[in-house]
Amino acid sequence: MTQKMDIDSLTTCLVTPDGARIRLNFLNSSAGTTTLELSASCVQQLVNALPHLLATALRIQHGDNCARDPKGSIAWALQ
């Protein structure tokens, strides 16, 4: 079952004591809090996917194919 969460902002983030997971704490649209706990490998996948998604969102929002994240995109991998 898919669960949709409307998130307004990231509040805090931390690594679990064993280093295996990352917790992202958010303020949701109902002014409540939501915690998302992800494996380190899932976070790596997100880090690699988010720059492209952000660039696409900026192009759509601004109607400009030249719109991009000013920080640029960085691909990385854990070795």
Backbone bond lengths (Angstrom), bond angles and torsions (degrees), N, CA, C in turn:
res aa  C-N    CA-C-N  psi(-1)  N-CA   C-N-CA  omega(-1)  CA-C   N-CA-C  phi
1 M - - - 1.445 - - 1.527 108.70 -
2 T 1.297 116.59 132.42 1.461 122.38 178.35 1.512 109.60 -87.96
3 Q 1.331 115.73 135.43 1.455 120.73 177.04 1.522 108.42 -118.42
4 K 1.321 116.77 124.74 1.458 122.04 179.17 1.517 109.12 -94.03
5 M 1.331 115.98 134.67 1.456 121.58 176.53 1.519 107.62 -123.82
6 D 1.317 117.29 129.82 1.460 121.88 174.89 1.519 107.44 -95.47
7 I 1.322 115.42 108.35 1.456 121.95 -174.87 1.524 109.74 -105.37
8 D 1.336 116.27 134.01 1.462 120.84 179.18 1.527 112.67 -98.08
9 S 1.337 118.06 -37.54 1.460 118.67 -179.62 1.522 111.18 -160.20
10 L 1.311 114.07 152.92 1.458 122.19 173.62 1.521 106.97 -82.96
11 T 1.332 117.13 128.63 1.464 119.60 -178.76 1.525 111.63 -100.92
12 T 1.306 117.43 -51.50 1.464 121.11 179.02 1.526 109.26 -146.68
13 C 1.307 115.23 162.96 1.454 119.95 175.11 1.525 108.30 -147.52
14 L 1.326 115.68 150.48 1.455 119.58 -179.83 1.521 110.42 -156.03
15 V 1.304 114.28 163.68 1.457 122.13 177.16 1.519 106.77 -102.74
16 T 1.336 116.86 137.12 1.455 120.10 178.10 1.528 109.87 -63.74
17 P 1.321 117.86 156.17 1.465 120.53 -176.87 1.532 114.72 -54.41
18 D 1.329 117.56 -31.47 1.471 119.31 179.97 1.533 112.50 -87.10
19 G 1.340 117.41 -3.66 1.461 121.55 177.94 1.517 114.80 76.59
20 A 1.307 117.89 3.36 1.463 121.17 -175.70 1.529 113.55 -83.67
21 R 1.319 116.71 -22.81 1.455 119.54 -174.60 1.524 110.44 -135.97
22 I 1.318 114.98 158.33 1.458 122.03 178.59 1.520 107.44 -123.52
23 R 1.322 115.72 130.63 1.467 121.65 178.88 1.516 109.53 -104.47
24 L 1.319 115.29 127.08 1.459 122.51 175.87 1.522 107.11 -113.24
25 N 1.307 116.40 122.38 1.459 121.60 -179.81 1.525 108.86 -105.15
26 F 1.319 115.75 129.99 1.452 122.66 -174.13 1.515 111.32 -124.48
27 L 1.329 115.10 156.43 1.458 122.58 167.40 1.519 105.26 -97.51
28 N 1.319 116.92 123.46 1.459 119.05 -178.35 1.521 111.15 -93.08
29 S 1.321 115.75 174.45 1.462 121.11 -174.28 1.527 113.57 -67.13
30 S 1.333 117.39 -13.91 1.466 121.43 177.20 1.526 111.45 -94.46
31 A 1.322 117.40 12.74 1.464 124.87 -178.12 1.522 111.79 66.53
32 G 1.310 116.87 18.24 1.458 121.43 174.00 1.515 109.30 -100.51
33 T 1.305 115.77 -178.37 1.459 119.58 179.46 1.524 110.16 -112.00
34 T 1.304 114.43 150.21 1.461 122.44 177.39 1.518 107.33 -134.66
35 T 1.316 116.69 136.29 1.458 121.33 176.49 1.520 108.71 -114.51
36 L 1.306 114.96 132.35 1.457 122.62 176.97 1.518 106.28 -115.70
37 E 1.326 116.81 121.07 1.456 120.96 179.48 1.518 108.55 -111.86
38 L 1.328 115.91 120.26 1.456 122.36 -173.82 1.519 111.00 -121.64
39 S 1.331 115.82 149.06 1.458 119.17 172.69 1.527 108.49 -69.61
40 A 1.312 116.43 156.54 1.466 120.42 179.07 1.524 110.70 -59.75
41 S 1.319 118.38 -37.10 1.472 120.23 179.60 1.525 111.42 -68.20
42 C 1.321 118.06 -34.48 1.464 120.87 176.38 1.523 110.19 -66.31
43 V 1.329 117.36 -39.86 1.465 120.78 178.22 1.529 109.49 -63.60
44 Q 1.321 117.71 -39.71 1.467 120.60 177.63 1.526 110.03 -60.95
45 Q 1.327 117.97 -41.89 1.462 121.32 177.75 1.525 110.65 -63.00
46 L 1.326 117.36 -42.15 1.467 121.00 178.06 1.520 112.02 -63.47
47 V 1.326 116.84 -43.70 1.460 120.79 179.99 1.525 110.68 -59.24
48 N 1.315 116.99 -37.33 1.457 120.25 179.56 1.527 112.60 -76.67
49 A 1.336 117.99 -28.24 1.467 121.44 -178.19 1.532 113.01 -86.96
50 L 1.320 117.90 -32.36 1.463 120.94 -172.32 1.526 115.29 -62.05
51 P 1.324 121.57 -38.81 1.467 118.66 179.50 1.533 112.67 -58.30
52 H 1.322 117.73 -41.99 1.466 120.69 178.51 1.532 110.25 -65.99
53 L 1.331 116.85 -43.31 1.464 120.10 179.50 1.525 111.22 -63.26
54 L 1.338 117.00 -41.19 1.465 120.30 178.51 1.523 111.14 -64.57
55 A 1.318 117.67 -42.87 1.468 120.73 178.62 1.529 110.67 -61.25
56 T 1.321 117.13 -42.16 1.463 121.27 178.30 1.523 110.68 -63.73
57 A 1.332 116.95 -44.77 1.468 120.56 179.42 1.529 111.14 -61.89
58 L 1.343 117.46 -42.06 1.461 120.43 178.85 1.519 111.80 -63.80
59 R 1.339 117.06 -40.81 1.475 119.91 178.13 1.523 110.82 -63.20
60 I 1.326 117.45 -41.31 1.468 120.95 179.95 1.532 110.66 -67.85
61 Q 1.329 116.86 -46.51 1.469 120.79 -178.37 1.519 112.72 -61.46
62 H 1.321 117.01 -37.85 1.459 120.99 -173.69 1.524 113.47 -103.26
63 G 1.342 116.58 -3.37 1.459 119.52 179.52 1.513 113.01 59.61
64 D 1.319 115.72 32.66 1.458 120.66 -174.48 1.524 108.59 -134.92
65 N 1.330 116.09 118.14 1.457 120.13 -179.64 1.520 112.53 -68.49
66 C 1.325 118.23 -11.39 1.470 121.52 179.14 1.526 111.86 -92.47
67 A 1.328 117.43 -8.85 1.465 119.98 -179.33 1.521 109.26 -63.74
68 R 1.346 115.36 137.22 1.451 120.03 -179.92 1.517 109.49 -155.55
69 D 1.307 115.86 166.12 1.449 121.87 176.05 1.530 108.03 -71.34
70 P 1.327 118.98 122.40 1.460 120.09 -177.87 1.532 113.64 -63.62
71 K 1.320 117.29 -19.08 1.462 120.17 178.32 1.531 111.12 -79.33
72 G 1.341 117.14 -12.69 1.456 120.00 -177.97 1.517 110.91 77.46
73 S 1.286 116.03 178.40 1.461 118.98 179.13 1.523 108.99 -114.82
74 I 1.309 113.82 142.50 1.452 120.36 -179.26 1.529 107.25 -128.21
75 A 1.308 116.03 124.60 1.468 120.28 175.00 1.528 107.28 -98.17
76 W 1.312 116.58 140.46 1.449 119.82 178.44 1.511 109.59 -146.75
77 A 1.285 115.61 163.58 1.466 120.99 177.81 1.524 108.22 -146.88
78 L 1.309 115.46 145.28 1.448 121.72 175.94 1.517 108.43 -80.54
79 Q 1.328 116.32 127.83 1.465 119.70 -178.93 1.510 110.08 -117.47
